């Protein structure tokens, strides 16, 4: 009994006895626990440092580098030779620019010529932009209107549109016939006319020269209207058609069809080609020559035949006459002629007496009756 009481007393003394800081305390059935006491002054120091850091971060976020650039400019100005030194009682503060320093007043440019208006606006610190318009009251070259209007306050370098008169809209059309196309175009452009160019071949006028104009020179027209000018392309170059191997009559038609003419024709005897066939031409096939140039032919002729007189014969009679002389009918051109009762030959080519190759086709010009006019309707009796 006394032993149990003694154990309780020893346990009570251990619980109530003072413990050192950091000393490990063991309790029956539990793991040892280390207790640490933090001094009060250390906690206060940590809180103060955190507050200072927070204020610095807040100041950097709200107003970063506020005023540092102006202070740097002031410091640079003070370092220049002869710069005034501020008195010690004047605080260094950032400079503030005048918000109205770049505001200017638009001057009046109306009724000035274009160059004077541009110089005036540029001297005021503005940017002139010129447009043109026809005006029946203001002389050409003077400013009709401006935008913004005079007296308006605007920022420096603001664009100001000035409209310059091109004079009345109606004007006499200048004469450009005979001028080079570049000069004619520039003359009409200065007058405000719209130009349409049409090219045409002309052997008498050099290429690039104006042949004609529509409307004619001197006509009073609106300067915004269209003027058609015809420009010469010079002499037309035509490729020579291939006629070697064709009958003489066909070769002549092919040459004339492209705007060329048949020149000197030479007849030769050649057993290697049929009678009446072209075996040579000058210029050669495909060569470009001016329109109207002649093409010389070399034609096979085996025996010559004299062309008979055919004028006054009917077509049937002319065909029999040609056949009897070893010739053929080439082409026939019909001409309606009043007073003619049948188909009568009134022309031939070649003419009578010409010597041609046997089998040559003679072209005939034949008059035929003209179509009779329709009879007028008979009048009807009115009720």
C-alpha distance (Angstrom), angle and dihedral (degrees) to the residues before:
residue distance angle dihedral
X1 . . .
X2 3.75 . .
X3 3.75 90.6 .
X4 3.83 92.6 58.2
X5 3.82 91.4 47.7
X6 3.79 89.9 51.1
X7 3.79 91.6 52.4
X8 3.83 92.0 51.8
X9 3.81 90.7 51.4
X10 3.80 93.5 51.3
X11 3.83 90.3 49.4
X12 3.84 91.8 51.1
X13 3.82 91.0 50.8
X14 3.85 90.9 52.7
X15 3.81 92.7 50.1
X16 3.81 95.5 48.3
X17 3.85 96.5 41.5
X18 3.95 114.7 103.9
X19 3.87 117.6 -101.9
X20 3.80 128.1 -145.5
X21 3.81 121.4 -120.8
X22 3.75 112.5 -91.2
X23 3.78 93.8 14.5
X24 3.77 115.3 142.7
X25 3.83 113.7 -121.8
X26 3.71 120.3 -156.3
X27 3.75 121.4 -155.6
X28 3.70 125.9 -171.6
X29 3.83 110.9 -91.7
X30 3.90 95.2 5.1
X31 3.85 135.2 96.0
X32 3.80 116.7 -106.8
X33 3.91 114.4 -89.0
X34 3.87 125.1 -153.1
X35 3.81 115.2 -148.9
X36 3.86 120.5 -160.8
X37 3.81 124.7 -165.6
X38 3.92 113.6 -148.6
X39 3.84 114.7 -148.8
X40 3.85 114.4 -118.9
X41 3.82 94.7 -131.2
X42 3.84 92.7 58.7
X43 3.80 91.5 54.5
X44 3.81 91.8 51.1
X45 3.83 91.4 50.3
X46 3.83 92.6 52.8
X47 3.81 92.8 49.9
X48 3.81 91.6 50.5
X49 3.81 93.0 51.5
X50 3.81 91.0 49.5
X51 3.81 90.7 51.9
X52 3.82 91.8 51.7
X53 3.81 92.4 50.3
X54 3.82 91.1 49.1
X55 3.82 92.2 52.3
X56 3.81 92.3 50.0
X57 3.78 92.3 50.2
X58 3.81 91.7 47.7
X59 3.80 92.0 50.8
X60 3.81 91.9 50.3
X61 3.83 92.4 50.8
X62 3.81 98.2 45.3
X63 3.81 99.4 44.8
X64 3.82 112.6 9.5
X65 3.75 114.3 -164.7
X66 3.82 91.1 -18.2
X67 3.78 111.5 -174.1
X68 3.82 95.0 -5.6
X69 3.84 93.2 116.0
X70 3.81 93.2 51.5
X71 3.80 90.5 46.9
X72 3.81 89.6 51.0
X73 3.82 91.0 51.5
X74 3.82 90.7 50.1
X75 3.78 90.4 49.4
X76 3.81 91.2 50.3
X77 3.80 91.2 50.0
X78 3.80 90.5 52.0
X79 3.79 91.0 53.2
X80 3.84 91.8 57.0
X81 3.83 114.8 102.2
X82 3.80 111.4 -94.0
X83 3.78 94.5 12.2
X84 3.84 113.3 151.6
X85 3.77 115.5 -106.1
X86 3.81 113.4 -132.7
X87 3.76 117.5 -125.8
X88 3.75 117.8 -106.1
X89 3.79 92.3 -113.4
X90 3.88 93.1 57.9
X91 3.80 109.9 88.2
X92 3.80 119.0 -137.2
X93 3.82 106.4 -115.4
X94 3.83 130.6 166.9
X95 3.82 114.8 -93.5
X96 3.82 119.3 -117.6
X97 3.80 119.0 -147.3
X98 3.78 121.1 -133.2
X99 3.83 107.9 -104.3
X100 3.83 89.6 -148.0
X101 3.81 94.8 54.8
X102 3.90 92.8 97.5
X103 3.82 96.2 43.1
X104 3.83 115.1 105.0
X105 3.78 134.2 177.1
X106 3.83 118.2 -116.6
X107 3.84 110.0 -118.9
X108 3.82 124.2 -139.1
X109 3.81 112.0 -93.2
X110 3.83 100.2 164.1
X111 3.85 115.0 121.6
X112 3.81 91.7 17.0
X113 3.78 120.6 116.6
X114 3.78 116.7 -103.9
X115 3.82 96.9 -100.9
X116 3.80 94.4 46.7
X117 3.81 90.8 48.9
X118 3.81 91.8 51.5
X119 3.82 92.3 48.9
X120 3.82 91.2 48.7
X121 3.80 94.2 51.1
X122 3.78 93.9 44.6
X123 3.80 90.9 50.9
X124 3.83 88.2 54.0
X125 3.81 90.6 55.0
X126 3.81 95.4 -104.9
X127 3.81 132.9 124.4
X128 3.84 113.6 -118.6
X129 3.81 119.7 -148.7
X130 3.82 117.0 -170.6
X131 3.81 125.4 -147.3
X132 3.83 128.7 173.9
X133 3.80 133.0 -137.5
X134 3.80 138.0 165.6
X135 3.80 116.1 -105.0
X136 3.81 127.2 178.8
X137 3.84 94.1 -156.5
X138 3.81 106.0 39.3
X139 3.80 119.8 68.7
X140 3.77 118.4 -115.0
X141 3.79 113.9 -87.5
X142 3.82 97.9 28.0
X143 3.80 125.8 111.5
X144 3.82 112.6 -103.5
X145 3.82 99.2 -175.0
X146 3.77 142.9 -15.4
X147 3.79 136.9 -147.5
X148 3.05 122.5 -122.6
X149 3.79 94.1 35.8
X150 3.78 122.6 -118.6
X151 3.81 113.9 -80.9
X152 3.79 95.1 30.3
X153 3.82 115.1 134.7
X154 3.79 111.2 -130.9
X155 3.77 138.9 159.5
X156 3.78 118.2 -85.9
X157 3.84 114.9 -88.4
X158 3.83 91.4 24.8
X159 3.87 110.3 154.1
X160 3.82 114.0 -109.9
X161 3.83 116.4 -163.1
X162 3.81 114.3 -145.7
X163 3.83 117.7 -171.4
X164 3.81 113.1 -148.4
X165 3.81 121.9 -156.4
X166 3.80 120.0 -116.3
X167 3.79 91.3 -166.1
X168 3.83 128.9 -112.5
X169 3.80 118.5 -12.0
X170 3.84 92.7 -131.5
X171 3.80 117.2 69.3
X172 3.82 139.6 150.8
X173 3.78 113.0 -91.8
X174 3.82 112.0 -113.5
X175 3.80 121.7 -127.1
X176 3.81 111.8 -108.9
X177 3.83 99.7 163.4
X178 3.79 110.1 126.7
X179 3.81 94.2 20.4
X180 3.79 123.5 118.7
X181 3.78 109.7 -98.1
X182 3.84 93.0 -111.8
X183 3.83 92.4 54.6
X184 3.81 92.4 44.4
X185 3.80 91.4 50.4
X186 3.83 92.2 48.9
X187 3.83 91.9 48.5
X188 3.79 93.2 51.9
X189 3.81 92.9 42.5
X190 3.80 91.1 55.1
X191 3.78 88.7 54.2
X192 3.80 91.5 52.1
X193 3.81 95.1 -113.1
X194 3.79 123.4 146.3
X195 3.82 110.6 -123.8
X196 3.81 127.8 -147.1
X197 3.81 116.4 -176.3
X198 3.82 123.9 -151.7
X199 3.81 119.9 -172.3
X200 3.82 124.7 -144.4
X201 3.80 135.1 170.7
X202 3.79 116.7 -110.5
X203 3.79 126.1 170.5
X204 3.82 94.2 -161.2
X205 3.83 100.4 49.7
X206 3.83 122.0 60.9
X207 3.77 117.7 -113.6
X208 3.82 114.4 -90.1
X209 3.82 95.0 30.9
X210 3.82 124.3 120.5
X211 3.82 111.2 -108.5
X212 3.80 98.1 -177.5
X213 3.78 146.2 -22.2
X214 3.80 137.7 -141.7
X215 3.04 122.3 -122.1
X216 3.78 94.1 36.9
X217 3.79 122.4 -113.3
X218 3.80 115.3 -82.2
X219 3.81 96.5 29.7
X220 3.82 114.0 132.3
X221 3.79 107.2 -123.6
X222 3.77 140.5 157.8
X223 3.80 108.1 -84.9
X224 3.79 89.5 -134.1
X225 3.82 91.8 60.0
X226 3.81 127.8 104.1
X227 3.81 123.3 -96.9
X228 3.81 118.4 -163.1
X229 3.81 114.4 -149.9
X230 3.80 122.8 -171.0
X231 3.81 113.3 -141.1
X232 3.80 123.4 -158.1
X233 3.79 117.0 -123.0
X234 3.79 90.5 -167.9
X235 3.77 122.6 -129.3
X236 3.79 114.5 -4.8
X237 3.79 112.8 -119.1
X238 3.81 112.4 -141.5
X239 3.81 126.4 -168.5
X240 3.80 112.9 -125.1
X241 3.83 110.7 -116.7
X242 3.81 120.7 -126.2
X243 3.83 109.2 -104.7
X244 3.82 103.3 156.3
X245 3.81 108.8 120.0
X246 3.80 93.7 24.3
X247 3.79 127.5 109.9
X248 3.79 113.8 -93.0
X249 3.79 94.0 -114.1
X250 3.84 92.2 50.3
X251 3.80 91.1 46.7
X252 3.81 91.2 54.1
X253 3.80 92.3 50.9
X254 3.84 91.8 48.6
X255 3.80 91.9 51.1
X256 3.81 94.6 47.9
X257 3.81 92.0 45.5
X258 3.85 92.6 66.3
X259 3.81 93.8 47.9
X260 3.80 99.1 -94.4
X261 3.80 130.0 118.4
X262 3.79 132.6 -129.5
X263 3.77 109.5 -113.6
X264 3.80 129.6 -174.4
X265 3.80 113.5 -12.7
X266 3.80 118.5 -153.6
X267 3.81 120.0 -160.4
X268 3.78 119.7 -153.6
X269 3.79 136.5 173.9
X270 3.78 111.0 -115.9
X271 3.81 124.2 163.0
X272 3.83 92.2 -163.9
X273 3.81 94.4 70.5
X274 3.81 134.8 46.4
X275 3.75 119.0 -96.6
X276 3.84 114.5 -87.5
X277 3.83 95.5 18.7
X278 3.81 122.4 131.5
X279 3.82 111.1 -117.9
X280 3.81 99.1 172.6
X281 3.81 142.7 25.2
X282 3.82 137.1 -175.3
X283 3.05 122.0 -128.0
X284 3.80 95.5 37.6
X285 3.78 123.7 -115.3
X286 3.85 113.6 -75.7
X287 3.80 95.9 17.2
X288 3.82 113.8 134.2
X289 3.81 115.8 -122.9
X290 3.83 133.5 166.8
X291 3.78 115.5 -85.7
X292 3.83 111.4 -91.3
X293 3.81 94.4 29.8
X294 3.80 119.8 142.0
X295 3.79 126.0 -111.1
X296 3.78 116.9 -152.5
X297 3.81 118.1 -143.6
X298 3.79 136.0 -158.0
X299 3.81 112.5 -154.4
X300 3.81 132.0 -173.9
X301 3.81 112.0 -118.7
X302 3.80 121.9 -178.7
X303 3.75 104.9 -174.1
X304 3.79 124.6 -11.9
X305 3.79 125.1 -109.6
X306 3.81 127.4 -163.9
X307 3.80 113.4 -128.5
X308 3.83 110.7 -122.1
X309 3.79 127.7 -136.3
X310 3.82 109.3 -89.1
X311 3.84 104.8 165.2
X312 3.81 112.1 117.0
X313 3.80 94.9 24.7
X314 3.75 125.5 112.7
X315 3.78 116.9 -110.2
X316 3.77 92.1 -104.6
X317 3.80 92.2 49.5
X318 3.83 92.0 47.4
X319 3.81 91.1 50.7
X320 3.87 91.2 51.5
X321 3.80 90.9 48.2
X322 3.79 92.8 51.4
X323 3.81 92.1 46.8
X324 3.79 91.0 51.2
X325 3.83 88.8 54.7
X326 3.81 94.9 48.0
X327 3.78 93.9 -101.5
X328 3.80 135.6 116.3
X329 3.79 137.9 -143.1
X330 3.79 109.2 -100.5
X331 3.80 116.4 -174.6
X332 3.80 126.2 -17.6
X333 3.81 122.8 -145.2
X334 3.83 114.5 -161.3
X335 3.82 119.9 -150.1
X336 3.85 118.8 -172.4
X337 3.82 105.8 -132.2
X338 3.84 125.8 -177.7
X339 3.80 114.2 -124.0
X340 3.80 95.1 26.9
X341 3.78 115.4 126.5
X342 3.81 99.6 -171.5
X343 3.79 144.5 7.2
X344 3.81 104.5 -65.8
X345 3.82 127.2 176.0
X346 3.82 108.8 -120.6
X347 3.82 98.7 168.2
X348 3.78 142.9 15.4
X349 3.81 139.4 -168.0
X350 2.99 122.0 -121.0
X351 3.78 94.6 31.0
X352 3.79 125.2 -125.8
X353 3.82 114.2 -67.8
X354 3.80 96.3 28.3
X355 3.80 116.7 133.4
X356 3.78 114.7 -127.9
X357 3.77 137.7 161.9
X358 3.76 119.1 -81.9
X359 3.82 108.7 -94.3
X360 3.83 92.9 28.7
X361 3.84 115.5 152.0
X362 3.81 113.4 -124.4
X363 3.80 116.6 -151.5
X364 3.80 116.4 -131.7
X365 3.80 132.1 -155.3
X366 3.81 109.1 -152.8
X367 3.81 129.6 -168.8
X368 3.79 115.6 -142.7
X369 3.83 130.9 -174.6
X370 3.79 114.0 -81.7
X371 3.81 117.1 -120.5
X372 3.81 110.3 -93.2
X373 3.84 115.3 -119.8
X374 3.81 115.5 -105.7
X375 3.83 112.1 -98.6
X376 3.77 116.7 -109.1
X377 3.82 113.8 -106.6
X378 3.79 114.3 -99.0
X379 3.82 114.2 -107.7
X380 3.78 114.9 -105.1
X381 3.76 124.7 -138.8
X382 3.76 111.3 -108.4
X383 3.76 117.8 -135.8
